[in-house]
Amino acid sequence: MIDQEPCWMDMIVKYLSTGELPSERHEAKNLRVKAARYALVDGVLYKKSFSLPYLRCLRSSESLYALQEVHEGICGQHLGGRTLAQKILRQGYYWPMIQKDAIEFTQRCDKCQKFSPVTHTLVAPLTPVFSPIPFAIWGMDLLGPFPMASGQRQFVIVAIDYFTKWTQVESLATITSAKCEDFF
């Protein structure tokens, strides 16, 4: 067998095949508890699952190949990170960092970055603005340009009282600070 870099599953495989535990008591107990969730079948480590059949445990090099095949292989659909991780689990494969690795993999995929729909999430949650009494807080907007109306007017200035919802509207030919001050 070719020497491979140390892997997350080496200690579990060693314990399940030979029964050998680490010398430190705490580590031995943790390994025994962790190994109860795994099975060794013909030298291959599988993770036991409640709702799925045994999941074949993969090393880091194998996990990268699984990510590539499921994400962009012959049946690849360039899924998002969480969906990609779930699909790999349904295919019967497992490694501890599957969710994190799948999200990082999709974030590095050029096609996903170029062609995925842009999601516009708010930076901060919206908070309501309450007015304690009528005419205490007003909101103002300038709208336009609209199609030309009489008097060369193509803009609209709108002011709304937050408490009563009273609206004042006026059409403008041009937007200037003086006209905005005169309006209010």
N, C-alpha and C positions, 0 to 999 in steps of 0.2 A: 504494500500500500504506500502511496506517495505521502510524504509528510505534508500536512496542511497547517495553515496558521491556526492558532487556538480559536476555538469556537464556543459559543454559548452553550452548546449541547454536549460538549465533551465530558464534563463531570457527570451529567445525567446518564449518558451512555455507559460510562465506566461503572457507575453504581449499579445500573440495571443488569449489566453483563457479568460483573464480578462480585458485586455486593460490597465493594470497597468504598469506605466513607472517609472524608477529610479528618485530620487528627483533632481539629478544634471542635468542641462539643456543639457550639452554636451553629457553625457552618454545617455540621453533620445533620443536625435537626432540620435546618432549612432545606438541605438537599433531599432528605427523606420525604419531607412534605411536598416539595416541588416534583420529585420523581413519581409520586403517586398519581400525577396527572398525565403521565407518559407511559408508553408501552414500547418494548423493543421486539420487533418481529424480523427474524432473519437478518439481524445486524442493522436494521434500519429503524430509526427512532420515529415514533408516531405520537401525536398529542391526542389524548382522549377528549371527546367532546360530548356534550349532553344531547344536542340536537342534530349534529352532523356525524358522519362516519369518522373513523380515525383520520387525522390530518398528518400528512407526511411532513416532518420537520426538515427545513432547508438551511444550508450554510449560507454565508453572505454572498458568495459567488453564484450559488444556485438561485438565491432569492432575486438577485439582479436580473438573471435570465428570465425568471418567472414574471417579474414586473414588465420586462420588455415584451415578452410574448403576449401576455394578456392585454397590455396597454396598446401596443402597436403591431402585433403579429397579424396573422392571416384573418383572424376574427376580431382583431382589436378595434375598439370603438373610441379610443382616446377619452376614456372615462375620467371623472374627477377622482381625487385621492381617496376619499372614503369609499366611494363606489368601487374603485379598483381593488381596494383591500378586501371588501366583501366578496367580490367576484373571485379573487384568488382563494379565499377561504372556502367558497363553494366548489372550487375546482379541486380542493383537497390538500392544500398546502398551508404551512404555518411557519412563522418565526416570530419571536417576541416583539420586534419593532415594526411589524407589518403595516400598521396604520401610519406611523411617522414616515417610514420609507416610501410608502405609496404617495403620500402628500408631497414629499420632497421630489419624488420622481416626476410627478405631473407638473410641478412648478418648474422643472428644468426642461420639459418637453417643448421644443420650438413650435411645433404645429399647434399645440394646445394654447400657447401664449399668443400666437398670431391670430388664430381663428375662433377662440372661445368667446362667447358673448361677454361683454363687459358688464359687471354688476356694480351698480352705484349704491353703495351702502352709506348710510349717514355716519358722520364722524362722531357726533354726539346725539343722544336721544332728544327728540323734540319735547319741549316743555311748554305747557299752556301759559298764556299771558292773561292775567285777570285784572280787570279794571275795578277799583273800589267804588267809584261813583261815575255817573254820566259825564262825558266830556273831559275826563281826566287823562286818558291815553288815546291818542289818535294814530292811525296808520296811514301812510301816504305812498302813492305809487304814480309813476309816469309811464304811460302806455303809448305805443305807436312805433313807427309811423303807420297810420291807417290810410286808406284811399282819400284823396284830397276832397274836402268838404267846402262849403261856402266860406269865403274869407280866407282861403288858403290854409285852413285848419286841418292838421293831420295828426296831432298828438292829443292825448287826454290826460288830465291830472285828476286823480281820485283821492279823496280823504275819507276815512271810515272811523267812526267812534267805536272803540272796542266794547263799551258797555251796552249802548243802545243799538249799535249797528247802523246808526244814522250815516248816510252817504252824501257827500258833496262831490259834484263832478263838473268839470269845465273843459272845453276844448281849447287848444292852443295852436297857433301857427308855428311858433318856434319855442324851444325850451330855453328859458333863461332863469337865472337865480332871482331876478327882480319879479318876474311873472309868478314864480313859485311863492315868493314872500307875499305878493299882493293877493294871491289866491287864498292864503291862509290868514 
